[in-house]
């Protein structure tokens, strides 16, 4: 260990003995720092200025741990594509410690790809460079879009190859998270009938992530309801940008409500609710449109672990748990409607259920137009913002009309949308009001997302040729998703239809 800018306060290792295995990262033979998130390091309060390039490479490859680090492999279980695995755990990841950031928030610092642990299940515990750089790109894109997410602090090349069919350059990712608590963490102990450990874990989660619930009359029920709400908010955010997680197993469902694990994820281009990219999702379990229902299913698995804590009478406890999970539907619908209203440029919510239903229908009918035309999801919303800038009129030949060729259907929908917007202004709105609405819509509808072909180009250049320039250029564009800059125009262009038709993502293990 050596002196560094990390100031650790490792509550998980200190307070949850028996929930992990102490372990050490495997040394990398020739470490090289490939990516450092300077802005995130600043946010975390890390002072890395005194370290030279070699020391930084050693630090982020796991060769020289900072003072205060206590590397541990966390235990957890999980439902994977519906089937329960009672023991998964950090097979190639290590939580090296926790820091308090500049805002006083506790953040995990963890390695991914630092070698096998006792949970590795015959895996080599290593990671290839491409999937680790994918985590950087997608995580930073999600952060720029305002979606709760884990983030990449650094990527270090290891100087050795990993076998993934063909030899690929190895790398270690340093990931930052509010915590790595998962639904699967609770399942690990519940599956063993260890209700005392489940209670201990719930108390820890409440103290760390939901402190306002501590000391209440029903803290575990309130905790379950709070996790339900956060997941509803998170998935509504995913749906608003066309994000498909691809592997929504319960071990990838974060208790603090962050997006975690960017393996077979992708962003949808042509709007189709049944879109699946993951090569291992053969039956479309985690398709775009299925994500809300899967989130609720996963929350039901969390609820099952908490049943013994909710009431002494088992029937009453089950009823309470069921009611909390059932609440996901209303929570999600409210979050989804709020997301759609922002994207449609609507300021005010309706005055009652009838108005809400009208706005739901307006959004749903817009999505139906997109689906019928297989229109690009991101560009259609952005062009709708441009239509607002033109006074709510989309004349023939505009970019929006080109995406949605059914002109009568588009005209009829636009008339409804203009009327809904005008109702907020108390009548016909002046040009300035439409311009303000367009500006709001451009802040709610990104122009640039991680287009799958651009991501693959960047990763191939880095992995095959050691060329990080395409990765760095794409990352810079993704960090400004709402800005319209000429130099970034290529990143807003959809992939060719042939590319998208055959595109698959992989888990990256």
PyMOL commands that set and color helices and strands:
alter all, ss='L'
color gray80, all
select helices_A, chain A and resi 11-15+38-43+53-61+129-144+183-190+195-209+211-213+219-241+250-252+288-310+314-343+353-373+377-389+399-403+407-425+431-444+452-465+469-478+486-492+497-502
alter helices_A, ss='H'
color red, helices_A
select strands_A, chain A and resi 20-22+32-36+72-74+78-80+83-85+93-100+106-112+151-163+167-177+243-244+266-267
alter strands_A, ss='S'
color yellow, strands_A
deselect
rebuild
show_as cartoon
